[in-house]
Amino acid sequence: MSSINTRVYLRITTSVTAALCLTIVNVKAETEVDLGTLVLGESKREVQTDRAAAVTEIDQQEIDDRQPGTVAEIVDSAPGVNLVNGSTPQGSGINIRGFGANSTFGTDQKVAIIVDGANVGAEEIYRIGTQLFTDPSLYRSVEVIRGTVGSFEFGSGIVGGAVILETKDAADFTGGEPGFAARQTLQFSSNGDGITSSSILAWQPDENVELLFNYTWREQGNQTDGDGNEIGSSEFSLPSILLKGRYAFGNDMDQSLTLSYTDSRTDESDVPYDTFFVTGGVFGNVDRTVDSRTASLTYNYNPAVNDMIDLDVILSYADQEIEQEYVPGSSTCDLPSNPCMFPGGFPTGGFATVNADHRYETTKLALKNTSLFETGAISHELRMGLEFINKDRRDAGSAAPGGTDDRIAIFAVNDMQIGRAWTVTPALRYERSQIEGQTTNGAASEDVDFDNDALMGGLSVRYAFENNIAIFASAAYTESLPIIDDLNTARFRTQSEKSRTYEIGASYDAVGLFRDNDNFAIKANIYNTELWDVTSFTAPGSMTEPLDRIETEGLEIEANYAIETGFYADFNANITDGRGYEADGSSSFWRGLPADGVQFTLGRRFDDELDLSWEVIADRTFEDTAPDVPGFAVSNWRATYRPQNGALQGTEIRLGIENVFDHDYSRRLSTRPAPGRNIKLTLAKTF
């Protein structure tokens, strides 16, 4: 394991030392005080100081206030999370801790995306697939897990992290009481003349039944960057629906059935085959239709008289279908002079790869139970599960092999509270896979059948001092079992990618730190990850030879401060470093790394009626590429107005100005320039 380099080490040491010194100096002596009724300051987002895992939770209010145009724009405010593009559902991706979307694939299988229990997204398809093809208006909350240690309930091979989305419920609008509610939202954006309409109908015939329907239409033209230049292929139309119902029954309503269904679809004409770029190039353009569907049926049994049982049985289905056809004459090689000099000339009708249709279907049956019990002085929250997963991928000829991937997995995660101070969480996951399919080697194609299995797990330990400081550490090991893409490469069929991650960190939270009833929280994580037996990433300059191993390390900080008068501040920072090593020992910077960055929000709430905030996002110049990726700092202004009485009661008005000063910049990892100034206006009314 390589040591963290001097630049990163100094930043980590300085940041952590400053944070801990600040908290220790200001810790007040423990006394018994009757605080009575307090009105505490509230920030935009709670820092999860009570957990060792690196987790960020984003609730409905924050989703609404950010006025996101894509799911990616919900999660990019979490430390360690960076977008590859992000302002369109196609051609964008999530990168967490240097893994996820990358320079070759729309996804590398190291970041999991889960919608209502369904595993969504394509495998290592060239950059036309995406894990983000859905609309943010369908969701009520998002949880972002960074790293491996908190991921064993959600899958294997999760190195970067997981994004877990939960769709809206009817009770969010009816208040859980019988009756009917409706919500209409209209959103307008100046850059690209965007318009969005989201209509929600919620009905509770009685206390046992909840029904919800959501139809959202989102449309955007081509945007412009800060210099006024058009950003090609940023135009899209995205209709989406959400259907959801819940039925409660049994003694004291301790059982329930919940059914959810989402569908997002877009038709694009004459757009680049490679969705990450703005021009067609060698591959040319295509007419493309993408349809992404998820369905989930959940049975829950949670008897109030038995803490050993909180059972979920979840049957889920995710389907992403991509149909495309080459647009004649759009490739730079589709010319009579044939400047590209392909053997036999440029193929009539374009490359077979470009004309290939893709479909990924994932069906999963999951049984999960949470048990609460005590053994002596130890309190347990034990979560155990059994999963059956079937992935079925259409054969796409020269583009990707088709086949099936059948898996069975079991896991156990036990949060053990020992006294008031110690929390120890061991986690285990065992997974076995069997893949069947046919190689795509033309006349030499053959049927292939192979299986693999792995035992993986982790341990986190947290110690909480009496003065509200906590320290924690964790170690985790996971494996990415071979996938359907590996059918074509014999040596990859039995080679799992293996990863281990170490983390240490500290947190502090307090009420009344600097003044009465203020609220302060801070959490810092230092991590080091190594990935070896690599199959997903090739060495620089090679199309076939994989890297030997990848090492990444970094620091993530989250903090907030709020006072009872309504002022609040949120801060997060992300500092990373990493290298990719070849078999001969040579190395280069890891190409999946984002630039070091910070995000700061300063705002004030005026009771529950008005919320004003100023957000600054800044990235440091990335110097490990040629040419350098320039650093930047952009401002976003946001205002939310929610009248509490009168004729406008129930109305919400949001005004946001993104990239206020129309700065021209591109983020590290992105293949497109960032949008210039964008004024967003959202009007919402709940009836």
Secondary structure, DSSP 4 states (H G I P E B T S, - for coil): -PPPPHHHHHHHHHHHHHHHHHHHHHPPPP------S------SS---TT-SSEEEEE-HHHHHHH--SSSHHHHTTSTTEEEES-SSSSS-EEEETTEES-SSBS--SSEEEEETTEEES-SS-BTT--S--S-GGGEEEEEEEESSTT-TTT-SS-SSEEEEEEE--THHHHTTSSEEEEEEEEEEETTTTEEEEEEEEEEEEETTEEEEEEEEEEEE---B-TTS-B-TT--EEEEEEEEEEEEEESGGG-EEEEEEEEEEEEEEEEEESSTTSSS-TTT-EEEEEEEEEEEEEEEEE--TT-TT--EEEEEEEEEEEEEEEE-TT-STT-STT-TT--TTSSPTTS-HHHH--EEEEEEEEEEEEEEEEEETTEEEEEEEEEEEEEEEE---TTS---EEEEEEEEEEEEEEEETTTEEEEEEEEEEEEEEEEE---GGG--EEEEEEEEEEEEEEEEEE-TTSEEEEEEEEEEEE---GGGGG-GGGTT--EEEEEEEEEEEEEEESSSSTT-EEEEEEEEEEEEEES--S-BPTT-SSPBPSEEEEEEEEEEEEEE-TTSEEEEEEEEEEEEEEE-TTS-EEE-TT----EEEEEEEEEETTTEEEEEEEEEE--B-SSSS-B--EEEEEEEEEE---SSTTTTEEEEEEEESTT------TT-SSPPP--EEEEEEEEE-
